[in-house]
Structure formats: structure tokens, C-alpha cells
Amino acid sequence: MKTLKKILKVLFVYNPEARLDLFELFPCLKNFFKNRRNFAVIRTFGDIVFTILIFMGLFGPQDPSENIMLFISWGLWWTSIVLSWFFVGRMWCGVCPFPGIGRIFQKLGLYRKKLPKQIFLKYCAYGATILLAFILWVEAVTHMKYSPFLTSLLLIAILVGATIFAILYKGQAWCRHFCPMGKIIGAAATMSILEFRPLLEKCRGCKTFPCKRGKGNISGCPVYLGAYAVNNNLLCLVCGHCVYLCDRDSPRLFLRHPLKELIINKGRHLTCIYIIPFLMAAQLARFVQEKTSWYQSFKTFLGNSEALAFTVILGLWFIFFLGIIRLGKLFIFSEDELFGKFSPMVSVLVPMAFSGELIYRLEYVLYEVGNFFPVFGRQFGFNLESLGFVIPACLISFVLKIITILGGIGAFYVAWIFYSQEFEGMVPKKNFFVIVGLIILVSILYFSFI
């Protein structure tokens, strides 16, 4: 009971110093990370499923009602990834199948044993953000989640990118610097209830740094960090390499308040400040595209061009959310001599951005899950129509509205902590009320499409 109380207190009462060492509380969890075979089994399973999905998309039926790869890819897989952001951070990246072929090349020694150049590191975040924007745009314009073939092409394209980078550079340069999914997952992981951190007092005096460099025939951190260098959730894959390699017992998995990192970083360390407004713009643009009657008339007005119509709507929403971020000046305080420049409004919007992505993906799952067995039967020649079912629309709407409310509460909580603690006495009360008004406005926008 005492342990449960500690857990609840850490999760629901904001205290930047409060955290629980899960390796200490649950030694079996630490043993799981130390046993590298566990991650190997999970990755192998993922690689097999991933390969099957690609082949089903390329060579299976192209009718969405006869191919289950669409529901598995866009429903189960992507929605599970979105859910994982809130609970395990970037752990998905530690078992992701995209680097699979690249790992094989590296084990065979067929790669350049070099690190990416500094100029590459300087601009890679922008390149990854542009690539993410392109993927979200193509998904909407081509209605990709209804096309098995196009979905497979997307998976292959990301796989090729990860493989090329594995041949050009050692480790997982693609995952660290250029993966579009990695950038969005890294930004979302700032909201995770878990953080993977070192006990720095145990790192002092270490001269070999096996967590980063490796030991013997065992490679070190795949993204060139090492446990001692992890101070946020943006880059660490939570893959457990350092737990096995460290002989000082430094790496730890901590339970923390889910908004702790957002509040501490204040929008400074997010991968790219444009990811959040673009992600929210893409969500609302897709809602407009799929749920409004006037969108078709607008598309007809623009020459029946899906690409042009969606781009215009997306651009307008992007400008709208950029404007809200600019209104972060209402916090008054946005720069510090030591901390540098930061954008508090980005941190305020993050809970709404990622609850919005969960809403969009979960809605697809809840509407399509009842068709899984009938579609499976049609694809493989079985009559499973009797196993189909429909989740009531009112229940789906209720679930999605609850998530929207939780996202709004998270945004308000971040704003309140900034106002009452972080910037105490610096933000005029009327400014805070305007910020709260903006949070309510965005919540109403999401509500209007549910």
C-alpha cells in the first residue's frame, strides 16, 4: 500500500525532484533489461510481422475490405505506438523493425565505421521535420490508410532510409538524427511517465564508458549517447544496452510526473518547434477533410485537386497554431542568460497535440475493429461475417471526448505551473486568463470534430 501511495503521489502531484527508482522497486524489471535476449526476441517478432505486412500490402488484395494489413498497420500498430509515448517514452524505438536490415549489414561488417559529420547534425532535425510533414501530407492526399499498396511503399521507403544510413554510419544514425517517426516520438516522449537516467555519482571516475563505446564484441549505445549523457527523453531509445554494459550499476528507470520534462524544458529542447504546430494542423486538416461537407465543395472550387485543397487547409491551420505559439509572449518570460531562449506555449500545446493524435488514430481503430474478423475471413477464404460487430458511435464519441478533456487539462496544468511557480509574479493575471482562453478555444476546435 505504501508503494502504491508513493506511485500515485509521484504521478499526480507535481514535484520536479520526486521520482521512483523502478529497478529498485521491481528487480525483475532490471533483469529484463539486462537480458539482451528479451529485446532480441521482441525485435525478431517485430521484423517478422513487419515483413508479412509489406508482402500483404504489395501482393495481397487491394480492396480495403479484404486486406487486414491496413487495420494492423494504421490501427493496431500506429495507435499502439501513440499510446506507448505516454507510458514508456521512446521504448518503441528500441524494438523498431526499420533498422533490422541495417543491423544485419553492420554485423557482417558491410558499413562505414564513421559518425555523421557535424554539418549533418546541425540540419538533420529540419530535414526530419520536413520528411514528417511530407509523410503526413501524402497520407492524407492519397488516402493511404485505405491503400495496402501505398502503405507498403511507405514502410519500404522508411526501411530503405534506415538501411542506407546504417551502411553509411555506424550505430543507428537514422534513428538518432533523421527518422521522421523518431522526431515525433522523441517530442511525445517528453510526456512519458518514465525516464531512463543515470545515477551520475556512480558515473564519476569512469574512464572506459562502456555504455557508449561498448565492451568486447558488444556494441555500445546505438545512438551515441551512453547512459551518462542522457538528460531528457528526446534521444534515448530505452533499449537497455547500457544496463547490460555498465559495470557501475548506473542506468536507472524512474517513474516521474508525466509533465515534469515539459515544464522544466519550457519548449527549449523539443526537437523542432515546428513539429507541434504542424502536427496539430495536420490533425485538424484531416478532420476537415474527412468530417465536413463543405470540404468537397472547396475541393471542386480548386479544380477537384485533393492535393491543393488539403494543402490550403493545412497551411491555414499551421498559421493558426504558429500564431498561438507566438502568443507565448503572454508569459512575459521567454529567455534566460543561462537557459537561453525558450517557448513556453509549445510546452502548453504538447498535451493537446499528442492527445489529438491519439484521438485521430483511436477513432479509426474503434470504428474498424469490429470488421477485423470479417476482413480476415474474406482475405483468406473463411466465412467469419458472424464475428463482426459495431461499437456504438456514442461510446466512441464519449471516449474521444474524455481524451480531449485530458489533453486540455494537461495543457492547463502546464500553464498553471508556469504562472504560479516557474514564472511566479512575472505573468499578469489577465495574461494568464488569455492563455486559458486559448486552451479552451483549441479544445473546442477538437470537440467540434468528434
Buried (B, 14 or more C-beta within 10 A) or exposed (E): EEEEEBBEEBBEEBEBEBBBBBBEBEEEEBEBBBBBEBBEEEBEEBBEEBBEBBEBBBEBBBEBEBBBBBBBBBBBBBBEBBBBBBEBBBBBBBBBBBBBBBBEBBEEEEBEEEBBEEEBEEEBBEBBBBBBBEBBBBBBBBEBBBBBEBBBBBBEEBBEBBBBBBEBBBBBBBBBBBBBBBBBBBBBBBBBBBBBBBBEEBBEEBEEBBBBEBBEEEBBBBBBBBBBBBBBBBBBBBBBBBBBBBEBEBBBBBBBBBBBBBBBBBBBBBBBBBBBBBBBBBBBBBBBBBEBEEBEEBBEEBEEBBBBBBBBBBEEBBEBBBEBBEBBEBBEBBEEEEEEEBBBBBBBBBBBBBBBBBBBBBBBBBBBBEBBBBBBBBBEEEEBEEBBEEBEEEEBBEBBBEBBBBBBBBBBBBBBBBBEEBBEEEBEEEBBEEBBEBBEEBBEBBBEBB
